[in-house]
């Protein structure tokens, strides 16, 4: 026999009491948990059903479900009891159904409980959600229709969510291939770039930092027709926090006509400058603000400097004879404001300090839309003519004096 002392029995008794107390508390906690679980369908604001997997009969409804008396599915309305009987053969082990209750759109989540002969069905009111989704889709369609009706090409590309990509249809008009189904669209597009290596072009795109914008210009060759285009592309790269994804968006503009027009204008300007530099007449051109934008070689040789470099008339006025500054500067400025043809005569020094008699003429220029563009003017050096006139006057005076003093 095993004999224990009184103290040992007391210690064992304390341990048994503690274990009993802990076990009782666990039972209480578990009971409370089960009660909460049992109450969950009753307090849930969404409708909950339990139906027989054999007959479709309703076995349980919570208070919210009892308010639903009719459901509409695939255009036909049923009482709630008949609805579940009707759809029973259409149910899988688990899934969802879209139904209507009055004006509400409900989503039914159903699941067959393993080892049991019933389905648990939970409902969710998705009316507002679907309305927002429809509104978002309508806004998307309007945006796409707007973009499709512009001459530019637009794209939005997601790195991780390509199903959300947006690319307007005129992409093919520029690059000659369809963007559908291409995983690395910008890399594929780089193959059509002709003014730099495709790898260099694609590297430039990859180097754009997240959260920044950049504008690039490049030339592409249409994959089908072989036609060449110059395009300007505005690119943005940013992070979509909701999707945790990097997004690249861009607008591509065909600037071929613009560049050709610019080249034609430059060529025309070069021809004009070449022509003006070959004539002996001094010529200048000003803009709408009165600043000289061009002076030909004859005028530069005469003055010894470029009128284009003048920021105001103070320096230029030092070349004008003091007695003629009012005519050459003040009166001229008043006439310019009228935007009409101007003519004036005054004395002016050349770059060597020699005084000349100058006649200046200018006519206004206008753009095709009628907007004032500035003046084109010319200087005529009348010094020799004036000297000749003075000589004629002197000779005439001498002749008259001789005639008057003649005895005859």
Order of alpha helices (4+ residues) and beta strands (2+ residues): alpha-beta-beta-alpha-beta-beta-alpha-beta-beta-beta-alpha-beta-beta-alpha-alpha-alpha-beta-beta-beta-alpha-beta-beta-alpha-alpha-alpha-beta-beta-beta-alpha
